[in-house]
Amino acid sequence: MLVPMTSRATPPPRTPAVLFDLDGTLVDSEPHYYEAGRLTLERYGVTGFTWERHLRFLGIGTRETLEILRREHGIDAPVDELAAVKNWHYLELVRTSARAFPGMRAFAERLRAAGHPVAVASGSSRAAIDAVLEATGLGPLLTVRVSAEEVGRGKPEPDVFLEAARRLGVAPADCVVVEDAAPGVEAARRAGMRCIAVPYAPEGGAPGGVPDGEAPGGGAPGGRDEPGGTAPFASAGLLFAGGQREFDAEAAYAWAASGN
């Protein structure tokens, strides 16, 4: 169900900028990140890392995720080393099997055709961002790219979105963020930007046989209160509660351009 969450009294300019999160939003890369993380932990003697556990880190940057896992499992290797190993595994996977969500590709093409400034603002490394965009053919559409490596703080802090707006030469209030996870939606709110939320759920079931959308304790991925729950996305201006299955590029474009 498409849910208009809020309205604004003062409309944005005719051509607001749109800032895309990458993983789980533009591309279905979460299975690759899960496998890269599992292989990395295995290399340092940590086994049994599950898809359910991976889902708890949706929307959190790679370095922040590895810092948590390093502490929890008592890994001696520095975060820089862990990040390099995970990035290597991830790049090997995405170069051959990265896939853009069709609706998001259509949305990005619609925005560029209408003259909207667009950018990618992601918690992934710059190398990963570049590799995914080139592998999916989205590179020519999205040439402005900001990695969490390039800013002081990752999501849910607003730094990556504010830097993307700065590079585009657009005020934060004139930006729309597209996000799949609660930390990114919160980062958009802190940045003073409008937000379209498209909650992530793996297509065709999750890796390792985890039922689609399921997470530990009966909850849902990305910190949702329940499957399909909207509470963590309350600050989004437009919510496609059914995720990518429900996302409609024309509806998203109409909302972003109208300032509702």
Secondary structure as a PSIPRED ss2 file (coil, helix, strand):
# PSIPRED VFORMAT (PSIPRED V4.0)

   1 M C   1.000  0.000  0.000
   2 L E   0.000  0.000  1.000
   3 V E   0.000  0.000  1.000
   4 P E   0.000  0.000  1.000
   5 M C   1.000  0.000  0.000
   6 T C   1.000  0.000  0.000
   7 S C   1.000  0.000  0.000
   8 R C   1.000  0.000  0.000
   9 A C   1.000  0.000  0.000
  10 T C   1.000  0.000  0.000
  11 P C   1.000  0.000  0.000
  12 P C   1.000  0.000  0.000
  13 P C   1.000  0.000  0.000
  14 R C   1.000  0.000  0.000
  15 T C   1.000  0.000  0.000
  16 P C   1.000  0.000  0.000
  17 A E   0.000  0.000  1.000
  18 V E   0.000  0.000  1.000
  19 L E   0.000  0.000  1.000
  20 F E   0.000  0.000  1.000
  21 D C   1.000  0.000  0.000
  22 L C   1.000  0.000  0.000
  23 D E   0.000  0.000  1.000
  24 G C   1.000  0.000  0.000
  25 T C   1.000  0.000  0.000
  26 L C   1.000  0.000  0.000
  27 V E   0.000  0.000  1.000
  28 D C   1.000  0.000  0.000
  29 S C   1.000  0.000  0.000
  30 E H   0.000  1.000  0.000
  31 P H   0.000  1.000  0.000
  32 H H   0.000  1.000  0.000
  33 Y H   0.000  1.000  0.000
  34 Y H   0.000  1.000  0.000
  35 E H   0.000  1.000  0.000
  36 A H   0.000  1.000  0.000
  37 G H   0.000  1.000  0.000
  38 R H   0.000  1.000  0.000
  39 L H   0.000  1.000  0.000
  40 T H   0.000  1.000  0.000
  41 L H   0.000  1.000  0.000
  42 E H   0.000  1.000  0.000
  43 R H   0.000  1.000  0.000
  44 Y C   1.000  0.000  0.000
  45 G C   1.000  0.000  0.000
  46 V C   1.000  0.000  0.000
  47 T C   1.000  0.000  0.000
  48 G C   1.000  0.000  0.000
  49 F C   1.000  0.000  0.000
  50 T C   1.000  0.000  0.000
  51 W H   0.000  1.000  0.000
  52 E H   0.000  1.000  0.000
  53 R H   0.000  1.000  0.000
  54 H H   0.000  1.000  0.000
  55 L H   0.000  1.000  0.000
  56 R C   1.000  0.000  0.000
  57 F C   1.000  0.000  0.000
  58 L C   1.000  0.000  0.000
  59 G C   1.000  0.000  0.000
  60 I C   1.000  0.000  0.000
  61 G C   1.000  0.000  0.000
  62 T H   0.000  1.000  0.000
  63 R H   0.000  1.000  0.000
  64 E H   0.000  1.000  0.000
  65 T H   0.000  1.000  0.000
  66 L H   0.000  1.000  0.000
  67 E H   0.000  1.000  0.000
  68 I H   0.000  1.000  0.000
  69 L H   0.000  1.000  0.000
  70 R H   0.000  1.000  0.000
  71 R H   0.000  1.000  0.000
  72 E H   0.000  1.000  0.000
  73 H H   0.000  1.000  0.000
  74 G C   1.000  0.000  0.000
  75 I C   1.000  0.000  0.000
  76 D C   1.000  0.000  0.000
  77 A C   1.000  0.000  0.000
  78 P C   1.000  0.000  0.000
  79 V H   0.000  1.000  0.000
  80 D H   0.000  1.000  0.000
  81 E H   0.000  1.000  0.000
  82 L H   0.000  1.000  0.000
  83 A H   0.000  1.000  0.000
  84 A H   0.000  1.000  0.000
  85 V H   0.000  1.000  0.000
  86 K H   0.000  1.000  0.000
  87 N H   0.000  1.000  0.000
  88 W H   0.000  1.000  0.000
  89 H H   0.000  1.000  0.000
  90 Y H   0.000  1.000  0.000
  91 L H   0.000  1.000  0.000
  92 E H   0.000  1.000  0.000
  93 L H   0.000  1.000  0.000
  94 V H   0.000  1.000  0.000
  95 R H   0.000  1.000  0.000
  96 T H   0.000  1.000  0.000
  97 S H   0.000  1.000  0.000
  98 A C   1.000  0.000  0.000
  99 R C   1.000  0.000  0.000
 100 A E   0.000  0.000  1.000
 101 F C   1.000  0.000  0.000
 102 P H   0.000  1.000  0.000
 103 G H   0.000  1.000  0.000
 104 M H   0.000  1.000  0.000
 105 R H   0.000  1.000  0.000
 106 A H   0.000  1.000  0.000
 107 F H   0.000  1.000  0.000
 108 A H   0.000  1.000  0.000
 109 E H   0.000  1.000  0.000
 110 R H   0.000  1.000  0.000
 111 L H   0.000  1.000  0.000
 112 R H   0.000  1.000  0.000
 113 A H   0.000  1.000  0.000
 114 A C   1.000  0.000  0.000
 115 G C   1.000  0.000  0.000
 116 H C   1.000  0.000  0.000
 117 P C   1.000  0.000  0.000
 118 V E   0.000  0.000  1.000
 119 A E   0.000  0.000  1.000
 120 V E   0.000  0.000  1.000
 121 A E   0.000  0.000  1.000
 122 S E   0.000  0.000  1.000
 123 G C   1.000  0.000  0.000
 124 S C   1.000  0.000  0.000
 125 S C   1.000  0.000  0.000
 126 R H   0.000  1.000  0.000
 127 A H   0.000  1.000  0.000
 128 A H   0.000  1.000  0.000
 129 I H   0.000  1.000  0.000
 130 D H   0.000  1.000  0.000
 131 A H   0.000  1.000  0.000
 132 V H   0.000  1.000  0.000
 133 L H   0.000  1.000  0.000
 134 E H   0.000  1.000  0.000
 135 A H   0.000  1.000  0.000
 136 T H   0.000  1.000  0.000
 137 G C   1.000  0.000  0.000
 138 L C   1.000  0.000  0.000
 139 G C   1.000  0.000  0.000
 140 P C   1.000  0.000  0.000
 141 L C   1.000  0.000  0.000
 142 L C   1.000  0.000  0.000
 143 T C   1.000  0.000  0.000
 144 V C   1.000  0.000  0.000
 145 R E   0.000  0.000  1.000
 146 V E   0.000  0.000  1.000
 147 S E   0.000  0.000  1.000
 148 A H   0.000  1.000  0.000
 149 E H   0.000  1.000  0.000
 150 E H   0.000  1.000  0.000
 151 V C   1.000  0.000  0.000
 152 G C   1.000  0.000  0.000
 153 R C   1.000  0.000  0.000
 154 G C   1.000  0.000  0.000
 155 K C   1.000  0.000  0.000
 156 P C   1.000  0.000  0.000
 157 E C   1.000  0.000  0.000
 158 P C   1.000  0.000  0.000
 159 D H   0.000  1.000  0.000
 160 V H   0.000  1.000  0.000
 161 F H   0.000  1.000  0.000
 162 L H   0.000  1.000  0.000
 163 E H   0.000  1.000  0.000
 164 A H   0.000  1.000  0.000
 165 A H   0.000  1.000  0.000
 166 R H   0.000  1.000  0.000
 167 R H   0.000  1.000  0.000
 168 L H   0.000  1.000  0.000
 169 G C   1.000  0.000  0.000
 170 V C   1.000  0.000  0.000
 171 A C   1.000  0.000  0.000
 172 P H   0.000  1.000  0.000
 173 A H   0.000  1.000  0.000
 174 D H   0.000  1.000  0.000
 175 C E   0.000  0.000  1.000
 176 V E   0.000  0.000  1.000
 177 V E   0.000  0.000  1.000
 178 V E   0.000  0.000  1.000
 179 E E   0.000  0.000  1.000
 180 D C   1.000  0.000  0.000
 181 A C   1.000  0.000  0.000
 182 A H   0.000  1.000  0.000
 183 P H   0.000  1.000  0.000
 184 G H   0.000  1.000  0.000
 185 V H   0.000  1.000  0.000
 186 E H   0.000  1.000  0.000
 187 A H   0.000  1.000  0.000
 188 A H   0.000  1.000  0.000
 189 R H   0.000  1.000  0.000
 190 R H   0.000  1.000  0.000
 191 A H   0.000  1.000  0.000
 192 G C   1.000  0.000  0.000
 193 M C   1.000  0.000  0.000
 194 R E   0.000  0.000  1.000
 195 C E   0.000  0.000  1.000
 196 I E   0.000  0.000  1.000
 197 A E   0.000  0.000  1.000
 198 V C   1.000  0.000  0.000
 199 P C   1.000  0.000  0.000
 200 Y C   1.000  0.000  0.000
 201 A C   1.000  0.000  0.000
 202 P C   1.000  0.000  0.000
 203 E C   1.000  0.000  0.000
 204 G C   1.000  0.000  0.000
 205 G C   1.000  0.000  0.000
 206 A C   1.000  0.000  0.000
 207 P H   0.000  1.000  0.000
 208 G H   0.000  1.000  0.000
 209 G H   0.000  1.000  0.000
 210 V C   1.000  0.000  0.000
 211 P C   1.000  0.000  0.000
 212 D C   1.000  0.000  0.000
 213 G C   1.000  0.000  0.000
 214 E C   1.000  0.000  0.000
 215 A C   1.000  0.000  0.000
 216 P H   0.000  1.000  0.000
 217 G H   0.000  1.000  0.000
 218 G H   0.000  1.000  0.000
 219 G C   1.000  0.000  0.000
 220 A E   0.000  0.000  1.000
 221 P H   0.000  1.000  0.000
 222 G H   0.000  1.000  0.000
 223 G H   0.000  1.000  0.000
 224 R E   0.000  0.000  1.000
 225 D C   1.000  0.000  0.000
 226 E C   1.000  0.000  0.000
 227 P C   1.000  0.000  0.000
 228 G C   1.000  0.000  0.000
 229 G C   1.000  0.000  0.000
 230 T C   1.000  0.000  0.000
 231 A H   0.000  1.000  0.000
 232 P H   0.000  1.000  0.000
 233 F H   0.000  1.000  0.000
 234 A C   1.000  0.000  0.000
 235 S C   1.000  0.000  0.000
 236 A C   1.000  0.000  0.000
 237 G C   1.000  0.000  0.000
 238 L E   0.000  0.000  1.000
 239 L E   0.000  0.000  1.000
 240 F E   0.000  0.000  1.000
 241 A C   1.000  0.000  0.000
 242 G C   1.000  0.000  0.000
 243 G H   0.000  1.000  0.000
 244 Q H   0.000  1.000  0.000
 245 R H   0.000  1.000  0.000
 246 E C   1.000  0.000  0.000
 247 F C   1.000  0.000  0.000
 248 D C   1.000  0.000  0.000
 249 A H   0.000  1.000  0.000
 250 E H   0.000  1.000  0.000
 251 A H   0.000  1.000  0.000
 252 A H   0.000  1.000  0.000
 253 Y H   0.000  1.000  0.000
 254 A H   0.000  1.000  0.000
 255 W H   0.000  1.000  0.000
 256 A H   0.000  1.000  0.000
 257 A H   0.000  1.000  0.000
 258 S H   0.000  1.000  0.000
 259 G C   1.000  0.000  0.000
 260 N C   1.000  0.000  0.000
